Amino acid sequence: MLEFLKIADNLKNVRRFSSAPEMKEKESSADHSWRLSLMVYMVAEELNLNIDRFRAVKIALVHDVVEAVCGDVDYRDIVSGKDTKEAKEQRELVAINQLAAMLSDKMSRDIKKLWMEYEAGETEESKFVKAMDKMETISHLVCTGYATYDVPEIIATYADKHVAKVPELKPMLRDIKLQLKQEFLKGGFVWKDEYDLI
């Protein structure tokens, strides 16, 4: 377990693409996972969702653990064709198997099952965490400001598909999009009518 945690510590050094110009360092995968876990706990409680909230938090905690081994893949690289979803999935599957092999049988099964549950996105808990994951990213981009918006059309609709699977989250996404729209306008980006559709 200590070896697993040592490798998981690498998440602090895995940088995500977004950062404000005045930030000394880009956000790490560990930063993102921590904030997502906090959001999952708070939003599930606030909305009194009929899900296993503890399981949802556990899913949030491990959803990006593979990035400690294989790094983060920028969604823009998938959209542009620099990388493929299939190649990313294959690298991550190798990584989760490598990480799980370090743990006791029970912990290995638990970590791998939580990660695979998130990837499959079929349970209510995993649908919720996936939607929150996308909203956390957009919320972070609101905080960093318009200077990081090199692909505004992707940013504006990034969470829509997943939030549609958890209708209780639509009001929250609308609030985030209102803030995002203000950043778009500050940066001189066009806010299209379809961005408001969820």
N, C-alpha and C positions, 0 to 999 in steps of 0.2 A: 504494500500500500504506500509506503514511503517513497519508493521508486516511481510509482504512478503519480503521486503528488508532486514529486520533483519535476517530472515531465510536464504535468499540468501547469506548473508555474511558468512554463514558456508562453502561456497565453498572455502574460503581462507584456511580452515582447513582440507579439504578433500584431502588427499595425493594420488597422482598417483604413479605407481610402479617405475618409472625411476628416477634415480639421479646418478650423478657422485660421486665417493668416496669422493672427496674433498668438495662436497656441504654439508652444515650443515643440510639442510632440503630438502626433496623430493619436486618435483613440485606439486603444488596444482591444483585442478580443475579450480580455478579462474585464475591462471597463464595461464593455457592452453586455457581457453575460451577467455581471453584477447588477447593472441597472435594469436589465430585462427581468431578472429574478425578483427584484424589488417591485417592479411594475406588476408582474404576474400576481404576487401576493396581494398587493394593495387593491388592484382592480377587481380581482376575484372576490375579495372580501367586500369591497364597496358595492359591487353589483349583486352580491349574494348569489353568485353563479352556482348552479347545481352540478358541480364537478368535484373531483377529488383534488382539493386545492394543494394539499401537501405534495401529491404526485406531480401536479402542474409545476410547482416550484422546483422539484427535483429534475423534471425534464428541462426546465429553463437553465438549471445549473450545468447540465451535461450536454446541452444541445450543440455546443461548439467545441467540446473538449478535443475532438480530432484535430482541430487547428493547431494544437500544441505540437503535433507531429508533422502535419502536411501544410500548414499555413492557411491563410484566408484566401478565398477566391472571390475577387471582386465581381459583383453581378454584372457590371458593365462589360467585363471580359466575356461573359457568356453571351450577352446580347450582341456584342460586336463580332463574335466568332473567334476571338483569340484563344478561348478555351471552350470546352463543351461540358454540358451538364453531366453526361455519361462518364467522362474522364474524371471529373470532380468527384462523382459518387464512388467510382472505383477506388480512387486514392483514399477517400474517407473511410471506405469499408476496410481497406488494409490497415488504416490507422486505428480504427476502433478495435479490430481484432488484436493488434499489437498491444494496445493499452489494456484491453480486458485480460490478456494473457498474464499480466503482471499481478493480478489480483486473486484473492481466494475464490473458490468456485462460486459461492453465493454472491459475493460482491461483483465478480466478473459478469455473472448472468444479469444482475440488477442494472449495472451501468450500461451494458450492451442493449438490454431490453428497453431501457429508457431512451437511449439514443436512437434505436431503430423505430421505436414508437413515434418519436418526433419526425423522423425521416418519412415514415409512411403517412403520417398526418390523417389517420382514420379515426382515432378516439376523440372524444370531446375535449379531453385535456390537451392532446397534441394540436388539435385545430386551434384551440384558444392560445396556446403558447406560440404557434406559428404566426397567428394574427398579431399578437403582442410583439413578437420579434420584429415584424415589419414596421409596426407603429413606433417601436423604440427607435429604430433607425431613422425614420422620418422626424421624430421628435428631436433626436440628436442633431439632425441637419438643421432644424429650426434654430436650435441653440448655437450652432456654429455659424449660421448666417449665409446669405446668398453668394458670398465669394467662393463657396465650395460647390456651387451648382453647375457643374460642367455638362450635365445631361438632365436638364430640368424635366423633360417629358417622362423620363423613367422615374424620377423622384416623386412627381405628383401622383402617380398611380401605383406606386410600389406596393402598397398594402391592400389595395382594393379587393383583389381576388380572394385573399385569405380572410379579410374582415367580413366579406359576404357570407362566409361559412359560420360566422359567429355574430348574428345580427345585433346582439346586445352591445357590441363594440362600435356600432355605426355612429352614435352620438359623439363618442370620444374621437373617432377618426375625423369627423366633421370639425370638431374643435381644433385638432392638430392642423387640419388643412386650412382653416381660417388663418392660423398663425403662419403657415407655410406660404399662403397667398400673399401676405404682407411682405415676406422676404422676397418673393418673386418680383413684386412691384418695386421694391427697393433696388433690386438688381437689374431692373429693366427687362425682365422676362415676361412673356405673354402668359397669362393665366387663362387657359381655354375652358369653355363651358363644361366640356366633358370631364374635366378634373374634379368637378363638384359631384359627379355621379358616383354613387357607391353601391 
